[in-house]
Amino acid sequence: MLTTLASIAVSLSVGFGRVGPSFGLVPGLWRSRSPAHSGSLSNLLVGMKSLPYFCRGEVNRGFGRGSKELGIPTANFPDCVVEQLPADISTGIYYGWACVGNGDVHKMVMSIGWNPYYKNTKKSMETHVIHKFKEDFYGDTLSVVMVGYIRPERSYESLEALIAAINGDIAEAKVQLERPEHIKLRDDNFFTSHSSSSSSSSSGASSSSSQTIINGH
């Protein structure tokens, strides 16, 4: 079955990801845009078991490069979230949906890995929410669902080339997330469940859930 899916994916430049128990197979989770963005067979099959992947955590201060150097602000998850990623979710660039606190759900792109351009020594999950916020939201809870895979990590010869690649990823995410099967995940009750848990916390329940990983609700 896996071989058949891989053959179809290669011929159509489209990959498949198996979502949570209530959804089934969703086409279009990976798509080649150009030779520069084409993935190998292993990249096509990335996340076969774990996408869409739901997670939630408190926004930590990162390297401070997103806004200052790139003009593309990112939100960093704490180590406890990064460390619990499933093994089949490879490093690379993903797209999906994100919600800050109890706010609206927006499109997002996420980089998972060590960022070869900056030669990071610690693995990170950096999320760019495709929305203009009036102020920083450090300490708030970020809820995301990773829906699809765009490309592997790679290094660049210049900062300008890196910025161009990220903007290309953002453009790709905007297109892919317009697919009806992806829009359904924007409306998933995972995003509304946080508001319920927040209410419980304010009533005296433990608030440690903001630091934990969640998948499949």
BELJO-V349816 format. One record per run of one state. SS is the DSSP state (helix for helix, strand for strand, loop for the rest). FROM is the first residue (numbers start at 1). LEN is the number of residues. If there is no record, write none. Layout:
BEGIN
ss=SS from=FROM len=LEN
ss=SS from=FROM len=LEN
END
This chain:
BEGIN
ss=loop from=1 len=1
ss=helix from=2 len=11
ss=loop from=13 len=1
ss=strand from=14 len=5
ss=loop from=19 len=6
ss=strand from=25 len=7
ss=loop from=32 len=3
ss=helix from=35 len=3
ss=loop from=38 len=3
ss=helix from=41 len=4
ss=loop from=45 len=8
ss=strand from=53 len=6
ss=loop from=59 len=1
ss=strand from=60 len=1
ss=loop from=61 len=5
ss=helix from=66 len=5
ss=loop from=71 len=4
ss=strand from=75 len=2
ss=loop from=77 len=2
ss=helix from=79 len=4
ss=loop from=83 len=9
ss=strand from=92 len=9
ss=loop from=101 len=4
ss=strand from=105 len=9
ss=loop from=114 len=10
ss=strand from=124 len=6
ss=loop from=130 len=11
ss=strand from=141 len=11
ss=loop from=152 len=7
ss=helix from=159 len=18
ss=loop from=177 len=3
ss=helix from=180 len=7
ss=loop from=187 len=3
ss=helix from=190 len=13
ss=loop from=203 len=5
ss=helix from=208 len=4
ss=loop from=212 len=6
END
